[in-house]
Amino acid sequence: MTASVKSCALPETPLANVSAGLDACVHCGFCLQACPTYVNLEDENDSPRGRLVLMRRLLDGDIALDDPDVGAHLDRCLGCRACETACPSGVPYGELLEATRATMMPVRGLPLVARIVLGVFARESFLRPVLFAARVLRATQIPRALARILPSRLAFPFAMLASSSPHLRNALGLNALGRNERLRSRPRVLASEQRNSVALLYGCVMDGLFGHVNAATARVLLINGYDVTAAPQQKCCGALHAHAGDLDSARALARANIGAFELSNVQYIAINSAGCGAMIKQYAHLLRDDPAWASRAEQIAARARDISELLAAVGPTQGGALPLRVTHDPPCHQMHAQRVVKQPLAVLAAIPELTLIPLEDADQCCGSAGIYNLIEPDTSDAVLAPKLRCIAQTHATYVASGNPGCMMQLGAGLLRSGSTIRVVHPVELLDASYAMQHRNT
């Protein structure tokens, strides 16, 4: 007698379309200790293996899409994709998670905070004024004061904003140098005498709150043999929307960015935000079923490079001495989603006299995960706490991380804990090294 095979209860849904990925899981358990929610909550349902079982049961119709317990377990996933690095079977967990959330969203909807944030990021007419107001508020130093006195839940967003302030160049006494003078700091000529062209992804939070990092990125690229070309009309990359399950908005934003970068006609797209880099590299997957955009998405995704990849590919050239103690916390979407691991270390290695201190459990998530720290604050705090302890044990002066969400999450946690350790982007350190060299010549 032939065993019956269950038919798919959710045909033509995003989850059904990627369900082959579920078959790759052999339930070996290697993902368990890699998962920050399982490690901190000790619930199998809050592990990658457990969530994959829940996805299968949704697909088979054993569980309803509006089941609150299933929704809670999937909501608590950070989407850090550390399980993909640990998985010997190649389960595309991030792809499955986004597809499951997209399948559930029409039934469950999104929390109010998520709807507001995603709505703002999808509309530049809202986003620019909001980020401008945030910069004005940051300049008043009110967020730093409130971060120290308000209860934790209210204080943390203010601490995140306060921690985004530029501080490295002031601390090193480098802001006396004029911008144009810094930009002329000995551009490197490649052996071929041809300079590769790049367009910089401005980013939403990077452009709005970390403009100093974008400026440092452009300077460092110029010095290392790249011509930086403008790519106007960029939008949000769509990562926040895709992670939340709003794939329609993510696709609309992806199409806008593809058009913008096609007009720039560059060899590479330089990205200094790990979450954005992972998203743009996945544009081909996001638009694979769109005949008009699939090929175009594939070409743009192939040009995307993390800033550390571009710099490591040409050296990078050494700068002046920075006798600082630095520890490196790699963003999850750089290490696990993009598998960019050695390149950021090569950037830091190009800085003479910089002491790089290993960080214990550096492969563990910090708890930021886009807007996760706003939606699931308790779990986010639980994931952040061991990260802060590991950073404190290094006795470093700075912790370097290549993603704005991680920088703000770590910065807020350090500020709230009373630590004097500050967070910087790795490219800021290299830029400061070049400025120091220029000052001393």
Backbone torsions as a table, in degrees:
resi	resn	phi	psi	omega
1	MET	NA	128.7	-177.3
2	THR	-80.1	133.2	178.7
3	ALA	-67.8	141.1	179.3
4	SER	-73.9	147.6	179.1
5	VAL	-114.7	127.0	-178.8
6	LYS	-67.4	138.0	174.2
7	SER	-83.9	157.7	-178.8
8	CYS	-69.8	127.2	179.9
9	ALA	-84.8	-9.9	-176.8
10	LEU	-129.4	57.1	-176.6
11	PRO	-63.7	148.3	176.2
12	GLU	62.9	20.4	175.1
13	THR	-98.0	163.3	177.6
14	PRO	-55.5	-38.4	179.3
15	LEU	-66.7	-42.4	178.9
16	ALA	-62.5	-35.5	-177.3
17	ASN	-69.1	-21.4	179.8
18	VAL	-117.3	16.4	-172.7
19	SER	-63.1	-19.6	178.1
20	ALA	-59.2	-29.2	178.6
21	GLY	-62.7	-29.0	178.2
22	LEU	-64.9	-32.4	-176.7
23	ASP	-68.4	-19.2	-177.9
24	ALA	-74.8	-21.2	-176.9
25	CYS	-73.7	127.3	178.3
26	VAL	-107.5	9.4	175.5
27	HIS	58.4	38.7	-177.1
28	CYS	-74.9	-26.8	177.8
29	GLY	91.6	1.8	178.0
30	PHE	-61.4	-24.3	-177.5
31	CYS	-75.3	-18.3	-169.5
32	LEU	-60.7	-53.9	-177.1
33	GLN	-74.3	-13.0	175.3
34	ALA	-82.5	-16.0	-173.4
35	CYS	-90.0	118.9	-177.7
36	PRO	-66.3	-31.4	179.6
37	THR	-73.9	-37.0	176.5
38	TYR	-66.4	-43.0	-179.2
39	VAL	-61.2	-38.2	-175.6
40	ASN	-90.5	-29.6	-176.3
41	LEU	-103.6	-19.5	176.0
42	GLU	54.9	43.0	177.5
43	ASP	-125.1	123.9	-178.8
44	GLU	-57.4	-32.7	179.0
45	ASN	-68.9	-16.4	176.7
46	ASP	-103.6	29.3	174.0
47	SER	-115.8	161.4	176.5
48	PRO	-58.6	-43.8	-179.7
49	ARG	-61.3	-43.3	179.1
50	GLY	-65.7	-40.8	-179.5
51	ARG	-68.4	-33.7	176.6
52	LEU	-64.6	-37.2	176.0
53	VAL	-63.6	-41.7	178.3
54	LEU	-63.8	-39.7	177.5
55	MET	-61.3	-42.8	179.5
56	ARG	-63.2	-40.2	-179.1
57	ARG	-69.6	-33.5	173.2
58	LEU	-62.8	-44.6	-177.1
59	LEU	-65.7	-33.9	-179.3
60	ASP	-83.4	-8.1	-180.0
61	GLY	85.5	9.2	179.3
62	ASP	-75.4	-22.7	-179.2
63	ILE	-130.6	141.0	178.9
64	ALA	-78.1	150.0	-179.4
65	LEU	-63.0	-24.8	-178.9
66	ASP	-97.9	15.0	177.6
67	ASP	-61.3	119.6	-174.1
68	PRO	-66.7	-33.5	-179.6
69	ASP	-68.8	-43.6	177.4
70	VAL	-62.0	-43.9	178.3
71	GLY	-58.9	-40.4	-179.6
72	ALA	-64.8	-42.5	-179.5
73	HIS	-66.3	-37.9	178.9
74	LEU	-73.9	-35.4	177.1
75	ASP	-63.0	-34.3	-176.5
76	ARG	-76.0	-6.9	176.7
77	CYS	-72.9	129.3	179.2
78	LEU	-74.8	-20.2	-174.9
79	GLY	68.8	26.9	-176.7
80	CYS	-74.0	-22.4	176.8
81	ARG	67.1	20.8	173.5
82	ALA	-62.5	-28.0	178.7
83	CYS	-64.4	-30.1	179.8
84	GLU	-67.6	-36.7	177.2
85	THR	-66.6	-37.3	-177.0
86	ALA	-81.3	-20.4	-171.5
87	CYS	-74.9	122.8	178.1
88	PRO	-79.9	-9.8	-175.4
89	SER	-102.2	-3.7	177.1
90	GLY	71.5	34.8	178.1
91	VAL	-66.8	125.2	-179.5
92	PRO	-81.1	69.9	-169.0
93	TYR	-62.3	-42.7	-178.8
94	GLY	-59.7	-41.8	178.3
95	GLU	-63.3	-41.9	179.8
96	LEU	-67.8	-39.6	179.8
97	LEU	-63.2	-47.9	-179.9
98	GLU	-63.0	-39.5	179.5
99	ALA	-66.4	-37.9	179.0
100	THR	-66.7	-44.2	178.6
101	ARG	-63.9	-37.7	177.8
102	ALA	-65.9	-34.5	178.7
103	THR	-70.8	-35.9	-177.6
104	MET	-83.2	-24.1	-172.1
105	MET	-58.9	-42.4	179.8
106	PRO	-60.5	-24.8	-179.3
107	VAL	-92.2	-43.9	-175.1
108	ARG	-89.6	-29.3	-172.8
109	GLY	74.6	-170.3	178.9
110	LEU	-123.3	152.0	174.7
111	PRO	-59.4	154.5	-177.1
112	LEU	-56.2	-44.7	-179.0
113	VAL	-60.0	-42.5	-179.8
114	ALA	-64.5	-42.4	180.0
115	ARG	-61.5	-41.1	-179.6
116	ILE	-65.9	-49.9	-176.9
117	VAL	-62.8	-47.4	-179.0
118	LEU	-65.3	-36.3	177.3
119	GLY	-64.0	-41.0	178.7
120	VAL	-65.5	-45.3	-176.5
121	PHE	-70.1	-21.9	179.2
122	ALA	-82.5	-14.1	-175.5
123	ARG	-124.7	109.4	-176.4
124	GLU	-61.2	-30.6	179.7
125	SER	-64.8	-24.1	174.5
126	PHE	-91.8	-40.7	-171.4
127	LEU	-65.0	-46.0	-176.8
128	ARG	-61.1	-47.8	177.7
129	PRO	-62.0	-37.1	179.9
130	VAL	-64.3	-45.6	-179.8
131	LEU	-69.7	-34.2	175.5
132	PHE	-63.0	-45.1	178.2
133	ALA	-62.1	-36.9	178.7
134	ALA	-64.5	-40.3	178.2
135	ARG	-65.2	-41.3	178.6
136	VAL	-62.1	-45.8	179.1
137	LEU	-62.9	-40.7	179.3
138	ARG	-60.8	-39.2	-177.7
139	ALA	-66.0	-21.4	-179.6
140	THR	-77.5	-12.6	-175.8
141	GLN	69.9	3.7	177.6
142	ILE	-62.6	-43.1	179.2
143	PRO	-57.2	-40.5	179.7
144	ARG	-62.9	-40.9	179.5
145	ALA	-67.4	-44.0	-179.3
146	LEU	-66.6	-32.3	-179.8
147	ALA	-62.5	-23.9	-177.1
148	ARG	-92.0	-19.1	-171.7
149	ILE	-116.6	-23.9	-178.4
150	LEU	-77.5	158.8	171.8
151	PRO	-58.1	154.5	-170.3
152	SER	-51.8	-46.8	-174.6
153	ARG	-64.8	-35.3	178.4
154	LEU	-81.9	-30.6	-174.2
155	ALA	-75.2	-31.5	-169.6
156	PHE	-61.5	-45.2	177.7
157	PRO	-59.3	-36.9	177.4
158	PHE	-68.5	-36.7	177.6
159	ALA	-65.8	-37.4	177.0
160	MET	-61.8	-44.9	179.6
161	LEU	-64.5	-44.5	-179.3
162	ALA	-61.5	-36.6	-176.5
163	SER	-73.7	-9.4	179.3
164	SER	-84.8	-3.8	-177.9
165	SER	-65.2	139.6	174.5
166	PRO	-68.7	136.4	-177.6
167	HIS	-145.8	-20.8	-171.7
168	LEU	-62.5	-48.3	-175.6
169	ARG	-65.6	-37.2	175.8
170	ASN	-62.7	-44.9	-178.5
171	ALA	-61.5	-31.5	-179.1
172	LEU	-94.7	0.7	179.5
173	GLY	68.5	35.8	-175.1
174	LEU	-104.3	-7.3	-175.3
175	ASN	-75.2	-4.4	175.4
176	ALA	-71.7	-20.3	179.1
177	LEU	-74.5	136.4	178.2
178	GLY	-72.8	152.6	-178.2
179	ARG	-60.0	-47.6	-177.8
180	ASN	-63.5	-36.5	179.3
181	GLU	-64.7	-39.0	178.9
182	ARG	-66.7	-38.1	-177.7
183	LEU	-67.8	-22.2	179.5
184	ARG	-87.2	9.3	-172.5
185	SER	-72.1	81.1	170.6
186	ARG	46.5	70.2	175.1
187	PRO	-57.6	142.2	-178.0
188	ARG	-85.1	137.5	176.6
189	VAL	-104.2	124.0	-179.9
190	LEU	-71.5	160.2	-177.3
191	ALA	-59.7	-31.9	-179.0
192	SER	-77.9	-7.5	-176.0
193	GLU	62.5	19.3	174.6
194	GLN	-118.9	132.4	-178.8
195	ARG	-101.7	127.1	179.2
196	ASN	-66.2	140.3	-179.8
197	SER	-93.9	136.7	178.8
198	VAL	-134.6	150.6	169.9
199	ALA	-114.5	134.8	-178.5
200	LEU	-88.8	127.3	170.6
201	LEU	-72.0	116.1	-177.2
202	TYR	-67.1	-42.1	-177.2
203	GLY	78.0	162.8	179.6
204	CYS	-84.1	-65.3	179.5
205	VAL	-68.3	-36.7	178.9
206	MET	-61.4	-45.7	-179.3
207	ASP	-71.8	-37.9	-175.1
208	GLY	-79.2	-37.9	-175.2
209	LEU	-120.3	-18.7	-178.0
210	PHE	-122.3	42.0	178.0
211	GLY	-58.4	-30.1	178.2
212	HIS	-64.8	-30.5	177.4
213	VAL	-74.5	-39.2	176.1
214	ASN	-61.3	-42.3	178.7
215	ALA	-63.9	-41.8	177.8
216	ALA	-63.9	-38.6	179.3
217	THR	-61.5	-45.5	179.4
218	ALA	-62.6	-42.6	-179.8
219	ARG	-64.2	-43.7	-178.0
220	VAL	-66.1	-39.0	177.6
221	LEU	-63.2	-43.0	179.2
222	LEU	-60.3	-44.4	-177.9
223	ILE	-66.3	-28.2	-177.1
224	ASN	-98.5	21.9	168.4
225	GLY	92.6	18.1	178.5
226	TYR	-112.4	141.3	171.5
227	ASP	-94.1	122.6	-176.2
228	VAL	-94.1	120.2	-177.3
229	THR	-111.1	142.0	178.9
230	ALA	-72.7	146.2	174.0
231	ALA	-133.1	81.8	-177.3
232	PRO	-69.4	171.1	178.3
233	GLN	68.6	21.9	173.6
234	GLN	-70.6	154.3	175.6
235	LYS	-123.2	-179.7	169.7
236	CYS	-54.8	143.9	-175.9
237	CYS	-69.7	-21.2	179.7
238	GLY	96.0	2.0	-176.6
239	ALA	-61.9	-45.2	-178.7
240	LEU	-60.4	-39.6	-178.6
241	HIS	-69.3	-43.1	180.0
242	ALA	-63.5	-43.1	-179.0
243	HIS	-63.1	-32.6	-178.4
244	ALA	-83.0	-10.6	-179.5
245	GLY	99.7	3.1	178.6
246	ASP	-89.1	73.6	-173.9
247	LEU	-70.8	-28.7	179.1
248	ASP	-63.5	-45.1	177.9
249	SER	-66.5	-39.2	179.0
250	ALA	-61.4	-41.4	179.7
251	ARG	-67.4	-39.9	179.1
252	ALA	-62.7	-41.9	178.6
253	LEU	-68.3	-38.2	179.0
254	ALA	-62.1	-43.3	179.6
255	ARG	-61.2	-41.4	179.2
256	ALA	-62.8	-42.0	-179.9
257	ASN	-70.1	-37.3	177.0
258	ILE	-59.8	-45.4	177.9
259	GLY	-61.0	-40.8	-179.5
260	ALA	-65.4	-43.3	-177.6
261	PHE	-76.4	-27.3	173.7
262	GLU	-63.5	-39.3	180.0
263	LEU	-66.7	-29.2	-179.4
264	SER	-71.7	-25.8	175.7
265	ASN	52.8	50.6	-179.1
266	VAL	-107.9	166.0	178.5
267	GLN	-77.1	-36.4	-175.5
268	TYR	-135.9	156.0	170.6
269	ILE	-111.5	116.3	-178.6
270	ALA	-87.8	127.0	-174.9
271	ILE	-129.1	122.4	-179.3
272	ASN	-105.5	12.6	175.8
273	SER	-120.3	114.5	-173.0
274	ALA	-60.8	-39.3	179.3
275	GLY	-64.1	-41.1	177.8
276	CYS	-67.5	-39.2	179.5
277	GLY	-62.0	-44.4	178.3
278	ALA	-61.8	-37.8	-178.2
279	MET	-67.6	-48.1	-176.8
280	ILE	-65.7	-34.9	176.0
281	LYS	-66.9	-15.7	179.0
282	GLN	-103.7	9.1	178.2
283	TYR	-57.7	-35.9	-179.3
284	ALA	-62.3	-40.4	177.3
285	HIS	-69.5	-41.8	-177.6
286	LEU	-60.1	-37.9	-175.3
287	LEU	-110.5	22.9	-174.5
288	ARG	-64.4	-25.5	-177.8
289	ASP	-97.6	9.7	179.8
290	ASP	-105.6	103.0	-175.0
291	PRO	-57.6	-32.5	-176.9
292	ALA	-77.2	-19.2	-172.6
293	TRP	-123.3	-13.8	-173.1
294	ALA	-57.2	-49.3	-179.0
295	SER	-66.6	-40.8	179.8
296	ARG	-64.7	-40.2	178.5
297	ALA	-63.3	-40.0	179.7
298	GLU	-63.0	-40.6	-179.8
299	GLN	-67.1	-41.8	179.3
300	ILE	-68.5	-41.9	179.1
301	ALA	-59.8	-36.0	-179.2
302	ALA	-69.1	-21.1	179.8
303	ARG	-88.7	-14.0	-174.6
304	ALA	-70.7	133.1	178.4
305	ARG	-139.4	134.8	167.0
306	ASP	-62.2	145.3	-178.1
307	ILE	-55.6	-35.4	-179.8
308	SER	-68.2	-30.5	177.0
309	GLU	-65.3	-42.8	179.9
310	LEU	-65.9	-41.7	-178.2
311	LEU	-70.8	-42.3	-179.8
312	ALA	-65.4	-29.4	-178.7
313	ALA	-66.3	-24.1	-178.3
314	VAL	-116.5	9.8	179.5
315	GLY	150.8	-88.0	-12.2
316	PRO	-78.6	167.7	179.5
317	THR	-67.2	147.7	-178.7
318	GLN	-77.1	152.6	176.6
319	GLY	-113.9	-154.3	178.4
320	GLY	-85.1	169.1	-175.4
321	ALA	-71.0	135.7	171.9
322	LEU	-129.1	93.9	-177.9
323	PRO	-77.1	72.9	-177.0
324	LEU	-120.5	152.8	173.3
325	ARG	-97.8	116.6	-173.9
326	VAL	-128.5	138.3	169.1
327	THR	-116.7	150.2	-174.6
328	HIS	-113.5	124.3	175.4
329	ASP	-112.5	101.6	-175.7
330	PRO	-70.6	131.3	175.5
331	PRO	-62.4	146.6	-178.6
332	CYS	-59.5	-40.3	-176.0
333	HIS	-79.1	-3.8	169.5
334	GLN	-92.0	-49.2	-175.4
335	MET	-75.9	-47.5	-171.4
336	HIS	-94.6	-41.2	-177.9
337	ALA	-79.1	-43.6	-178.0
338	GLN	-96.1	-15.4	-175.8
339	ARG	58.4	36.9	174.2
340	VAL	-98.3	105.5	-171.9
341	VAL	-121.1	-51.3	-174.4
342	LYS	-79.7	-28.0	-172.8
343	GLN	-63.0	-43.6	177.2
344	PRO	-61.4	-33.0	177.9
345	LEU	-69.2	-32.5	176.3
346	ALA	-66.4	-36.0	176.8
347	VAL	-62.2	-46.9	-178.9
348	LEU	-69.5	-31.1	179.7
349	ALA	-68.7	-17.5	179.5
350	ALA	-80.7	1.6	-177.5
351	ILE	-104.0	108.7	-179.0
352	PRO	-60.5	141.7	175.7
353	GLU	68.0	6.6	173.6
354	LEU	-81.6	127.6	179.1
355	THR	-96.2	113.5	-179.5
356	LEU	-94.3	118.3	-175.5
357	ILE	-102.6	123.7	-179.9
358	PRO	-59.6	142.9	179.1
359	LEU	-107.9	122.1	178.1
360	GLU	-63.6	138.8	179.9
361	ASP	54.5	40.8	179.9
362	ALA	-63.8	-22.2	-178.3
363	ASP	-82.5	-0.6	178.5
364	GLN	-88.3	145.6	-177.6
365	CYS	-67.3	153.0	177.7
366	CYS	-90.8	-11.5	178.7
367	GLY	97.4	5.1	-178.9
368	SER	-77.0	-68.7	172.5
369	ALA	52.7	57.3	178.5
370	GLY	70.5	-114.0	178.0
371	ILE	-103.2	14.3	-178.6
372	TYR	-56.8	-41.0	-177.3
373	ASN	-66.8	-15.3	174.8
374	LEU	-91.0	-29.5	-176.0
375	ILE	-90.9	-38.8	-178.6
376	GLU	-125.0	64.7	-172.1
377	PRO	-63.0	-36.7	-177.1
378	ASP	-66.0	-45.7	178.4
379	THR	-67.1	-38.3	177.8
380	SER	-59.2	-43.7	178.4
381	ASP	-63.2	-40.0	-179.3
382	ALA	-64.6	-35.8	179.1
383	VAL	-75.4	-34.9	-178.0
384	LEU	-70.5	-35.7	-172.7
385	ALA	-54.7	-50.2	178.6
386	PRO	-66.5	-28.8	177.7
387	LYS	-64.8	-42.4	179.5
388	LEU	-65.2	-37.6	177.9
389	ARG	-63.7	-41.7	179.4
390	CYS	-65.1	-40.5	178.3
391	ILE	-63.9	-42.6	-179.7
392	ALA	-61.1	-35.1	-178.4
393	GLN	-67.7	-18.7	-179.6
394	THR	-78.0	-21.9	-175.1
395	HIS	55.5	33.4	178.4
396	ALA	-78.4	162.9	173.4
397	THR	-88.8	-34.7	-178.7
398	TYR	-134.1	147.6	168.1
399	VAL	-114.4	127.5	-176.8
400	ALA	-101.2	133.8	178.8
401	SER	-151.3	139.5	-171.3
402	GLY	-100.5	42.9	178.4
403	ASN	-153.4	131.8	-174.5
404	PRO	-62.9	-39.1	178.7
405	GLY	-62.3	-42.5	177.8
406	CYS	-65.8	-40.5	179.9
407	MET	-61.6	-41.5	-179.8
408	MET	-73.7	-38.0	178.2
409	GLN	-64.0	-50.2	179.2
410	LEU	-65.1	-43.1	-179.7
411	GLY	-61.6	-41.4	179.1
412	ALA	-65.6	-43.4	179.4
413	GLY	-62.8	-42.4	178.7
414	LEU	-66.1	-42.1	178.9
415	LEU	-62.4	-45.8	-178.7
416	ARG	-66.1	-28.7	-179.3
417	SER	-83.1	-6.2	-178.6
418	GLY	84.7	8.5	-179.8
419	SER	-71.3	150.0	175.5
420	THR	-94.3	-2.2	178.7
421	ILE	-70.4	134.6	179.6
422	ARG	-112.3	158.2	-177.4
423	VAL	-107.4	134.4	178.4
424	VAL	-136.3	161.3	172.2
425	HIS	-84.2	141.4	179.0
426	PRO	-53.1	-36.5	-178.4
427	VAL	-68.6	-25.5	174.3
428	GLU	-63.6	-39.8	-179.9
429	LEU	-66.8	-42.5	178.6
430	LEU	-65.7	-41.0	177.2
431	ASP	-60.9	-42.9	178.0
432	ALA	-64.8	-34.8	177.4
433	SER	-63.5	-42.6	177.7
434	TYR	-66.1	-40.0	178.8
435	ALA	-65.5	-37.4	178.0
436	MET	-64.6	-40.3	177.7
437	GLN	-63.5	-41.9	-180.0
438	HIS	-64.3	-40.4	-178.3
439	ARG	-65.5	-32.5	-174.4
440	ASN	-91.2	5.3	179.4
441	THR	-112.2	NA	NA
